[in-house]
Amino acid sequence: FSTECQAAILDLSDDLKTNPKYKDLIKRKNGLGQVYNFVEELAAFSVNGNLNDCDYVRTGGWRNSTWQVEPSNLATVIPEFLQEKSCYSDDGTETISGRYQTEIGWDGTTLKYAAISVESAVLDPFGLDPESLTRREYDQFIAIGKEVEETVSRHCFGSVIVTDLNEKFVFMNNQSIYVQSALQSSILGICIAFAVLLISTRVLHLALFASISITCVLVSVVGTMVMLGWQLGSIESILIGIIAGFSVDYVVHLAHAYEIASGDCYERLNEAFSDLGISVFNGMVTSVVASIPLFFCQLQFFAKFGTFLCLTIAFSWVFANF
């Protein structure tokens, strides 16, 4: 953590605060970007020996002095610095160690890393942002990291690492996996259902129409999930993947009954519904009724599974019959 490195970090912080190209990326307050950089307060502490004069700290009066801390003095300066009250604390009671707990990598004897944090102008730390939105912000921050790598790394030991403290980028990756898994499993499920239907009926157009029915169930259930305000997570991804398996039951029975019936189309329909219509209906009713108690479960998985089961069974019966 040389004096040149300290100056480079301070220059980077000033650029992130004042550069207009970051106004849509970094949250602004009083016209400046929200940047957490402990070097500013460390510099003032190095000059004054304390942080009692916060106006002096905020206005940058210390910049006219030699403020850099020699690396050999860090072991004595940092422990005292960490106990000071931060001049950027909202209530005036937060210490340096509390405000910059993720920016100062002090292990008691050595500074393992030095970091700068910024607040995103777009991402909500308490909400669930779409994967596309998070990906766009992620790419911009990674681009900044590459620019910093070319400048700051010339003076600071080690490489630049860009991460997020609210695990937004981790969730973004998970969202991408959820979407991919849901698509792959649902498509695979429909293909397997088509194969089962073709083997059961041995009639290509019956298997095709039945598969279209299953696809309609899939679209209807996913659309209802969106209307209910569900976010795509691990539970929803798993449920989407098993829709085809749940919805194939009724249509395969009716398709097989139609295939083995005799007569013209109308007569075969009448015979299929006469033989299995009431059984399929009773199966639908019992499954829907069995899912209702799950609506009241406290565990999210069981509550959502109950809703999913009810929707899937109801839609599969509707599309199998009509």
C-alpha contacts under 8 A as a table, 3 or more apart, distances in Angstrom:
res1	aa1	res2	aa2	distance
1	F	5	C	5.89
1	F	6	Q	6.75
1	F	71	P	6.12
1	F	111	L	7.45
1	F	156	C	6.45
1	F	157	F	7.31
2	S	5	C	5.06
2	S	6	Q	6.37
2	S	69	V	7.98
2	S	70	E	6.80
2	S	71	P	5.73
2	S	155	H	7.48
2	S	156	C	7.05
3	T	6	Q	5.06
3	T	7	A	6.32
3	T	68	Q	5.39
3	T	69	V	6.36
3	T	70	E	6.27
3	T	71	P	7.34
4	E	7	A	5.14
4	E	8	A	6.17
4	E	155	H	5.73
4	E	156	C	7.62
5	C	8	A	5.01
5	C	9	I	6.19
5	C	152	V	6.93
5	C	155	H	4.81
5	C	156	C	4.81
6	Q	9	I	5.23
6	Q	10	L	6.27
6	Q	39	V	6.82
6	Q	68	Q	6.79
7	A	10	L	5.10
7	A	11	D	6.19
7	A	68	Q	7.49
8	A	11	D	5.11
8	A	12	L	6.20
8	A	151	T	7.86
8	A	152	V	5.62
8	A	155	H	7.11
9	I	12	L	5.05
9	I	13	S	6.18
9	I	39	V	7.44
9	I	152	V	6.81
10	L	13	S	5.03
10	L	14	D	6.24
10	L	37	N	7.69
10	L	39	V	6.48
10	L	40	E	6.92
11	D	14	D	5.13
11	D	15	D	6.21
12	L	15	D	5.08
12	L	16	L	6.23
12	L	148	V	7.78
12	L	152	V	7.91
13	S	16	L	5.18
13	S	17	K	6.25
13	S	35	V	6.85
13	S	37	N	6.67
13	S	116	I	7.34
14	D	17	K	5.13
14	D	18	T	6.16
15	D	18	T	5.39
15	D	19	N	5.29
16	L	19	N	5.84
16	L	22	Y	6.76
16	L	26	I	7.91
16	L	33	G	6.47
16	L	35	V	7.26
17	K	32	L	5.06
17	K	33	G	4.09
17	K	34	Q	6.83
17	K	35	V	6.53
18	T	32	L	5.87
18	T	33	G	6.65
19	N	22	Y	5.94
19	N	23	K	7.41
20	P	23	K	5.31
21	K	24	D	7.40
22	Y	25	L	5.04
22	Y	26	I	5.76
23	K	26	I	5.72
23	K	27	K	7.07
23	K	28	R	6.98
23	K	33	G	7.28
24	D	27	K	7.39
24	D	121	A	6.31
24	D	122	V	7.82
25	L	120	S	5.92
25	L	121	A	5.34
25	L	122	V	6.90
25	L	137	E	7.34
25	L	140	Q	7.93
26	I	33	G	5.73
26	I	34	Q	6.67
26	I	118	V	6.55
26	I	119	E	5.71
26	I	120	S	4.73
26	I	121	A	4.85
27	K	33	G	5.60
27	K	34	Q	5.61
27	K	118	V	7.78
27	K	119	E	5.47
27	K	120	S	5.32
27	K	121	A	3.98
27	K	122	V	7.77
28	R	31	G	5.71
28	R	32	L	5.17
28	R	33	G	4.38
28	R	34	Q	5.68
28	R	121	A	7.40
29	K	32	L	5.35
29	K	33	G	6.25
29	K	34	Q	6.37
33	G	118	V	7.65
33	G	119	E	7.97
34	Q	118	V	5.67
34	Q	119	E	5.65
35	V	116	I	7.03
35	V	117	S	5.73
35	V	118	V	4.48
35	V	119	E	6.81
36	Y	100	Y	7.48
36	Y	103	E	7.88
36	Y	116	I	5.71
36	Y	117	S	4.92
36	Y	118	V	6.13
37	N	40	E	6.26
37	N	41	E	7.98
37	N	100	Y	7.91
37	N	103	E	7.46
37	N	115	A	7.30
37	N	116	I	5.13
37	N	117	S	6.84
38	F	41	E	5.52
38	F	42	L	6.09
38	F	96	I	7.89
38	F	100	Y	6.58
38	F	103	E	7.21
38	F	104	I	7.47
38	F	116	I	7.78
39	V	42	L	4.80
39	V	43	A	5.89
40	E	43	A	5.26
40	E	44	A	6.53
40	E	57	V	7.59
41	E	44	A	5.08
41	E	45	F	6.04
41	E	51	L	7.51
41	E	57	V	6.57
41	E	86	S	7.60
41	E	87	C	7.78
42	L	45	F	4.99
42	L	46	S	6.02
42	L	81	F	6.95
43	A	46	S	5.02
43	A	47	V	6.42
43	A	62	W	6.95
43	A	67	W	4.92
43	A	68	Q	6.17
43	A	69	V	7.42
44	A	47	V	5.23
44	A	48	N	6.07
44	A	49	G	7.70
44	A	50	N	7.55
44	A	51	L	6.93
44	A	56	Y	7.85
44	A	57	V	5.81
44	A	60	G	7.95
44	A	62	W	5.46
44	A	67	W	6.88
45	F	48	N	5.26
45	F	49	G	4.81
45	F	50	N	4.87
45	F	51	L	5.79
45	F	81	F	6.97
46	S	49	G	5.55
46	S	50	N	7.75
46	S	67	W	5.78
46	S	68	Q	7.17
46	S	69	V	6.53
46	S	77	V	7.80
47	V	62	W	6.49
47	V	65	S	7.11
47	V	66	T	7.30
47	V	67	W	5.55
48	N	51	L	7.30
50	N	81	F	7.77
50	N	84	E	7.16
51	L	54	C	6.26
51	L	57	V	7.21
51	L	84	E	6.67
51	L	85	K	7.01
51	L	86	S	7.33
51	L	87	C	7.04
53	D	56	Y	5.42
53	D	57	V	6.61
54	C	57	V	4.84
54	C	58	R	6.06
54	C	87	C	5.26
55	D	58	R	5.18
55	D	59	T	5.92
56	Y	59	T	5.48
56	Y	60	G	6.11
56	Y	61	G	5.32
56	Y	62	W	7.10
57	V	60	G	5.44
57	V	61	G	6.65
57	V	62	W	7.01
57	V	87	C	7.16
58	R	61	G	7.95
58	R	87	C	7.49
60	G	63	R	5.56
61	G	64	N	6.27
62	W	65	S	5.50
62	W	66	T	7.87
62	W	67	W	6.67
63	R	66	T	7.36
63	R	67	W	6.89
69	V	73	N	6.68
69	V	74	L	6.87
70	E	73	N	5.38
70	E	74	L	6.77
71	P	74	L	5.36
72	S	75	A	7.09
73	N	76	T	5.66
73	N	77	V	6.11
74	L	77	V	4.98
74	L	78	I	5.52
75	A	78	I	6.03
75	A	79	P	7.11
75	A	109	T	5.94
75	A	110	T	6.99
76	T	79	P	6.27
76	T	80	E	7.13
77	V	80	E	5.62
77	V	81	F	6.05
78	I	81	F	4.87
78	I	82	L	6.05
79	P	82	L	5.33
79	P	83	Q	6.90
79	P	108	G	7.57
80	E	83	Q	5.47
80	E	84	E	6.98
81	F	84	E	5.47
81	F	96	I	7.04
82	L	95	T	6.85
82	L	96	I	4.92
82	L	97	S	4.79
83	Q	95	T	6.05
83	Q	96	I	6.34
83	Q	97	S	6.71
84	E	95	T	5.56
84	E	96	I	5.81
85	K	89	S	7.82
85	K	92	G	6.92
85	K	93	T	6.22
85	K	94	E	5.73
85	K	95	T	4.17
85	K	96	I	5.86
86	S	89	S	5.44
86	S	92	G	6.94
86	S	93	T	7.56
86	S	94	E	5.96
86	S	95	T	5.26
86	S	96	I	5.16
86	S	99	R	7.25
87	C	92	G	6.83
88	Y	92	G	7.57
89	S	92	G	5.01
89	S	93	T	6.75
89	S	94	E	5.57
89	S	95	T	7.92
89	S	99	R	7.42
90	D	93	T	8.00
90	D	94	E	7.94
91	D	94	E	7.20
94	E	98	G	6.12
94	E	99	R	6.35
95	T	98	G	5.14
95	T	99	R	6.18
96	I	99	R	5.19
96	I	100	Y	5.86
96	I	101	Q	7.79
97	S	100	Y	5.48
97	S	101	Q	5.31
97	S	104	I	7.86
98	G	101	Q	5.26
100	Y	103	E	4.95
100	Y	104	I	5.95
101	Q	104	I	5.95
101	Q	105	G	7.80
102	T	105	G	7.11
102	T	115	A	7.56
103	E	113	Y	7.85
103	E	114	A	5.81
103	E	115	A	4.45
103	E	116	I	6.07
103	E	117	S	7.05
104	I	111	L	7.38
104	I	113	Y	6.56
104	I	114	A	5.34
104	I	115	A	6.53
105	G	111	L	5.47
105	G	112	K	5.02
105	G	113	Y	4.73
105	G	114	A	6.03
106	W	109	T	7.01
106	W	110	T	5.80
106	W	111	L	4.50
106	W	112	K	6.02
106	W	113	Y	7.45
107	D	110	T	5.76
107	D	111	L	6.60
107	D	112	K	7.05
111	L	114	A	7.34
120	S	123	L	5.67
120	S	124	D	7.95
122	V	137	E	7.85
123	L	129	D	6.72
123	L	134	T	6.98
123	L	137	E	7.92
124	D	127	G	5.25
124	D	128	L	7.29
124	D	129	D	6.93
125	P	166	N	6.17
125	P	168	K	7.70
129	D	133	L	6.67
129	D	134	T	6.47
130	P	133	L	5.37
130	P	134	T	6.34
130	P	172	M	7.79
131	E	134	T	5.19
131	E	135	R	5.91
131	E	172	M	5.13
131	E	173	N	7.87
131	E	175	Q	6.15
131	E	176	S	6.92
132	S	135	R	5.05
132	S	136	R	6.27
133	L	136	R	5.24
133	L	137	E	6.53
134	T	137	E	5.20
134	T	138	Y	5.95
134	T	168	K	7.27
134	T	169	F	7.02
134	T	172	M	6.36
135	R	138	Y	4.91
135	R	139	D	6.14
135	R	169	F	7.74
135	R	172	M	6.91
136	R	139	D	5.33
136	R	140	Q	6.56
137	E	140	Q	5.18
137	E	141	F	6.34
138	Y	141	F	5.23
138	Y	142	I	6.10
138	Y	169	F	6.96
139	D	142	I	5.09
139	D	143	A	6.16
140	Q	143	A	5.05
140	Q	144	I	6.40
141	F	144	I	5.02
141	F	145	G	6.22
141	F	162	V	7.31
142	I	145	G	4.89
142	I	146	K	6.34
142	I	162	V	6.52
143	A	146	K	5.17
143	A	147	E	6.42
144	I	147	E	5.07
144	I	148	V	6.17
145	G	148	V	5.05
145	G	149	E	6.05
145	G	160	V	6.49
145	G	161	I	7.09
145	G	162	V	6.16
146	K	149	E	4.95
146	K	150	E	6.60
146	K	160	V	7.82
147	E	150	E	5.39
147	E	151	T	6.81
148	V	151	T	5.21
148	V	152	V	5.49
148	V	153	S	7.18
148	V	160	V	7.20
149	E	152	V	5.87
149	E	153	S	5.23
149	E	154	R	7.99
149	E	159	S	6.69
149	E	160	V	5.61
150	E	153	S	6.17
150	E	154	R	7.02
151	T	154	R	5.74
151	T	155	H	7.75
152	V	155	H	5.68
152	V	156	C	6.09
153	S	156	C	4.85
153	S	157	F	6.51
153	S	158	G	6.81
153	S	159	S	6.26
153	S	160	V	7.17
154	R	157	F	7.87
163	T	169	F	7.67
164	D	167	E	5.57
164	D	168	K	6.54
164	D	169	F	6.69
165	L	168	K	7.81
167	E	170	V	5.13
167	E	171	F	6.31
168	K	171	F	5.15
168	K	172	M	6.08
169	F	172	M	4.85
169	F	173	N	6.35
170	V	173	N	5.22
170	V	174	N	6.36
171	F	174	N	4.84
171	F	175	Q	6.04
172	M	175	Q	5.08
172	M	176	S	6.43
173	N	176	S	5.18
173	N	177	I	6.41
174	N	177	I	5.01
174	N	178	Y	6.08
175	Q	178	Y	4.97
175	Q	179	V	6.22
175	Q	232	L	7.11
175	Q	233	G	6.85
176	S	179	V	5.28
176	S	180	Q	6.20
177	I	180	Q	5.10
177	I	181	S	5.93
178	Y	181	S	5.13
178	Y	182	A	5.99
178	Y	232	L	6.91
178	Y	233	G	6.29
178	Y	234	S	6.35
178	Y	237	S	5.55
179	V	182	A	5.17
179	V	183	L	6.16
179	V	232	L	7.51
179	V	237	S	7.09
180	Q	183	L	5.27
180	Q	184	Q	6.06
181	S	184	Q	5.20
181	S	185	S	5.89
181	S	237	S	6.63
181	S	241	G	7.63
182	A	185	S	5.39
182	A	186	S	5.95
182	A	237	S	4.91
182	A	238	I	6.94
182	A	240	I	5.81
182	A	241	G	5.47
183	L	186	S	5.33
183	L	187	I	6.09
183	L	241	G	7.66
184	Q	187	I	5.34
184	Q	188	L	6.02
184	Q	241	G	7.86
185	S	188	L	5.03
185	S	189	G	5.90
185	S	240	I	7.71
185	S	241	G	4.64
185	S	242	I	7.56
186	S	189	G	4.97
186	S	190	I	6.28
186	S	218	L	7.99
186	S	240	I	6.37
186	S	241	G	4.71
186	S	242	I	7.06
186	S	243	I	7.16
186	S	244	A	6.68
187	I	190	I	5.23
187	I	191	C	6.29
188	L	191	C	5.08
188	L	192	I	6.18
189	G	192	I	5.16
189	G	193	A	6.08
189	G	241	G	7.05
189	G	242	I	7.15
189	G	243	I	7.81
189	G	244	A	5.24
189	G	245	G	6.57
190	I	193	A	4.95
190	I	194	F	6.08
190	I	211	S	6.57
190	I	214	I	7.11
190	I	215	T	7.13
190	I	244	A	5.72
191	C	194	F	5.05
191	C	195	A	6.34
192	I	195	A	5.05
192	I	196	V	6.23
193	A	196	V	5.04
193	A	197	L	6.05
193	A	211	S	6.86
193	A	244	A	6.91
193	A	245	G	7.23
193	A	248	V	6.51
194	F	197	L	5.09
194	F	198	L	6.02
194	F	207	A	5.82
194	F	208	L	6.87
194	F	210	A	7.64
194	F	211	S	5.61
195	A	198	L	5.10
195	A	199	I	6.19
195	A	207	A	7.84
196	V	199	I	5.19
196	V	200	S	6.07
197	L	200	S	4.98
197	L	201	T	5.94
197	L	202	R	7.70
197	L	206	L	7.83
197	L	207	A	5.02
197	L	210	A	7.47
197	L	211	S	7.99
197	L	252	V	6.05
197	L	255	A	7.97
198	L	201	T	5.39
198	L	202	R	5.01
198	L	203	V	6.15
198	L	204	L	6.18
198	L	206	L	7.65
198	L	207	A	5.03
199	I	202	R	5.30
200	S	252	V	7.56
200	S	256	H	6.37
201	T	206	L	7.12
201	T	207	A	7.04
201	T	255	A	6.81
201	T	256	H	5.27
201	T	259	E	6.01
202	R	207	A	7.94
203	V	206	L	5.50
203	V	207	A	6.39
203	V	259	E	7.72
204	L	207	A	5.26
204	L	208	L	6.14
205	H	208	L	4.90
205	H	209	F	6.08
206	L	209	F	5.25
206	L	210	A	6.03
206	L	255	A	6.64
207	A	210	A	5.12
207	A	211	S	6.07
207	A	255	A	7.89
208	L	211	S	5.11
208	L	212	I	6.28
209	F	212	I	4.99
209	F	213	S	6.29
210	A	213	S	4.94
210	A	214	I	6.41
210	A	251	V	6.19
210	A	252	V	7.31
210	A	255	A	7.31
210	A	320	A	7.63
211	S	214	I	5.00
211	S	215	T	6.20
212	I	215	T	4.94
212	I	216	C	6.24
213	S	216	C	5.10
213	S	217	V	6.41
213	S	251	V	7.77
213	S	316	S	7.72
213	S	319	F	5.71
213	S	320	A	6.57
214	I	217	V	5.01
214	I	218	L	6.26
214	I	244	A	6.26
214	I	247	S	6.16
214	I	248	V	6.50
214	I	316	S	7.02
214	I	319	F	7.78
215	T	218	L	4.98
215	T	219	V	6.24
215	T	244	A	7.80
216	C	219	V	5.16
216	C	220	S	6.02
216	C	319	F	7.38
217	V	220	S	5.08
217	V	221	V	6.06
217	V	243	I	7.91
217	V	247	S	7.08
217	V	312	T	6.84
217	V	315	F	5.61
217	V	316	S	5.70
217	V	319	F	7.03
218	L	221	V	5.36
218	L	222	V	6.17
218	L	240	I	7.57
218	L	243	I	6.25
218	L	244	A	6.99
218	L	312	T	7.96
219	V	222	V	5.28
219	V	223	G	5.95
220	S	223	G	5.09
220	S	224	T	6.14
220	S	315	F	7.29
221	V	224	T	5.08
221	V	225	M	6.23
221	V	308	F	7.57
221	V	311	L	6.26
221	V	312	T	6.28
221	V	315	F	7.52
222	V	225	M	5.00
222	V	226	V	6.43
222	V	240	I	7.28
223	G	226	V	5.17
223	G	227	M	6.31
224	T	227	M	4.89
224	T	228	L	6.12
225	M	228	L	5.10
225	M	229	G	6.50
225	M	230	W	5.56
226	V	229	G	5.12
226	V	230	W	5.63
226	V	231	Q	7.53
227	M	230	W	7.62
230	W	236	E	7.99
231	Q	236	E	7.65
232	L	235	I	7.84
232	L	236	E	5.53
232	L	237	S	6.47
233	G	236	E	5.31
233	G	237	S	5.98
234	S	237	S	5.13
234	S	238	I	6.25
235	I	238	I	5.31
235	I	239	L	6.25
235	I	301	F	6.64
236	E	239	L	5.03
236	E	240	I	6.10
237	S	240	I	5.29
237	S	241	G	6.33
238	I	241	G	5.11
238	I	242	I	6.63
239	L	242	I	5.39
239	L	243	I	6.43
239	L	305	F	7.52
239	L	308	F	7.29
240	I	243	I	5.36
241	G	244	A	7.26
242	I	245	G	5.33
242	I	246	F	6.45
243	I	246	F	5.23
243	I	247	S	6.08
243	I	312	T	6.78
244	A	247	S	5.23
244	A	248	V	6.01
245	G	248	V	5.61
245	G	249	D	7.54
246	F	249	D	6.53
246	F	312	T	6.96
246	F	313	I	7.23
247	S	250	Y	6.84
247	S	251	V	7.51
247	S	312	T	6.39
247	S	313	I	6.52
247	S	316	S	5.05
248	V	251	V	5.61
248	V	252	V	5.94
248	V	316	S	7.59
249	D	252	V	5.52
249	D	253	H	6.51
250	Y	253	H	5.34
250	Y	254	L	6.35
250	Y	280	V	6.25
250	Y	316	S	6.98
250	Y	317	W	6.42
250	Y	320	A	6.28
251	V	254	L	5.23
251	V	255	A	5.87
251	V	316	S	7.56
251	V	317	W	7.76
251	V	320	A	4.83
251	V	321	N	7.90
252	V	255	A	5.06
252	V	256	H	5.96
253	H	256	H	5.22
253	H	257	A	6.12
253	H	276	L	7.47
254	L	257	A	5.01
254	L	258	Y	6.09
254	L	272	A	6.25
254	L	273	F	7.31
254	L	276	L	6.81
254	L	277	G	7.75
254	L	320	A	7.43
255	A	258	Y	5.10
255	A	259	E	6.15
256	H	259	E	5.01
256	H	260	I	6.37
257	A	260	I	5.46
257	A	261	A	6.20
257	A	271	E	7.81
257	A	272	A	4.88
257	A	275	D	7.56
257	A	276	L	7.37
258	Y	261	A	5.24
258	Y	268	R	5.59
258	Y	269	L	6.10
258	Y	271	E	7.37
258	Y	272	A	5.04
259	E	268	R	7.88
261	A	268	R	5.12
261	A	271	E	6.40
261	A	272	A	6.73
262	S	267	E	7.25
262	S	268	R	5.73
263	G	266	Y	7.86
263	G	267	E	5.49
263	G	268	R	5.82
264	D	267	E	5.35
264	D	268	R	6.10
265	C	268	R	5.19
265	C	269	L	6.21
266	Y	269	L	5.16
266	Y	270	N	6.29
267	E	270	N	5.07
267	E	271	E	6.15
268	R	271	E	5.07
268	R	272	A	6.03
269	L	272	A	5.14
269	L	273	F	6.21
270	N	273	F	5.38
270	N	274	S	5.92
271	E	274	S	4.94
271	E	275	D	6.05
272	A	275	D	5.31
272	A	276	L	6.06
272	A	277	G	7.06
273	F	276	L	5.29
273	F	277	G	4.16
273	F	278	I	7.49
274	S	277	G	5.76
274	S	278	I	7.44
275	D	278	I	7.61
276	L	279	S	5.14
276	L	280	V	5.98
277	G	280	V	5.27
277	G	281	F	6.14
278	I	281	F	5.00
278	I	282	N	6.08
279	S	282	N	5.16
279	S	283	G	6.15
280	V	283	G	5.06
280	V	284	M	6.22
280	V	317	W	7.77
281	F	284	M	5.09
281	F	285	V	6.26
281	F	317	W	7.55
282	N	285	V	5.10
282	N	286	T	6.15
283	G	286	T	5.35
283	G	287	S	6.15
284	M	287	S	5.27
284	M	288	V	6.13
284	M	313	I	6.18
284	M	314	A	6.83
284	M	317	W	6.68
285	V	288	V	5.22
285	V	289	V	6.07
286	T	289	V	5.15
286	T	290	A	5.97
287	S	290	A	5.03
287	S	291	S	6.28
287	S	309	L	7.89
287	S	310	C	7.31
287	S	313	I	7.06
288	V	291	S	5.20
288	V	292	I	6.66
288	V	309	L	7.29
288	V	310	C	4.98
288	V	313	I	6.73
288	V	314	A	7.19
289	V	292	I	5.42
289	V	293	P	7.95
290	A	293	P	6.70
291	S	294	L	5.53
291	S	295	F	7.23
291	S	306	G	4.83
291	S	307	T	7.17
291	S	309	L	6.34
291	S	310	C	5.86
292	I	295	F	5.46
292	I	296	F	7.83
292	I	306	G	6.48
292	I	307	T	7.79
292	I	310	C	7.51
293	P	296	F	5.87
293	P	297	C	7.39
293	P	306	G	7.60
294	L	297	C	5.33
294	L	302	F	5.88
294	L	303	A	5.24
294	L	305	F	7.40
294	L	306	G	4.78
294	L	307	T	7.67
295	F	302	F	7.60
295	F	303	A	4.78
295	F	304	K	7.34
295	F	306	G	5.59
295	F	307	T	6.44
296	F	303	A	6.42
297	C	300	Q	7.33
297	C	302	F	6.16
297	C	303	A	5.23
298	Q	302	F	7.81
298	Q	303	A	6.96
299	L	302	F	5.71
299	L	303	A	6.35
300	Q	303	A	5.15
300	Q	304	K	6.03
301	F	304	K	5.32
301	F	305	F	5.93
302	F	305	F	4.91
302	F	306	G	6.04
303	A	306	G	5.28
303	A	307	T	6.55
304	K	307	T	5.14
304	K	308	F	6.01
305	F	308	F	4.89
305	F	309	L	5.90
306	G	309	L	5.14
306	G	310	C	6.17
307	T	310	C	5.23
307	T	311	L	6.17
308	F	311	L	5.21
308	F	312	T	5.98
309	L	312	T	5.20
309	L	313	I	6.01
310	C	313	I	5.43
310	C	314	A	6.05
311	L	314	A	5.23
311	L	315	F	5.99
312	T	315	F	5.32
312	T	316	S	5.87
313	I	316	S	5.16
313	I	317	W	6.13
314	A	317	W	5.30
314	A	318	V	6.27
315	F	318	V	5.02
315	F	319	F	6.10
316	S	319	F	5.30
316	S	320	A	5.85
317	W	320	A	5.09
317	W	321	N	6.14
318	V	321	N	5.41
318	V	322	F	5.91
319	F	322	F	5.25
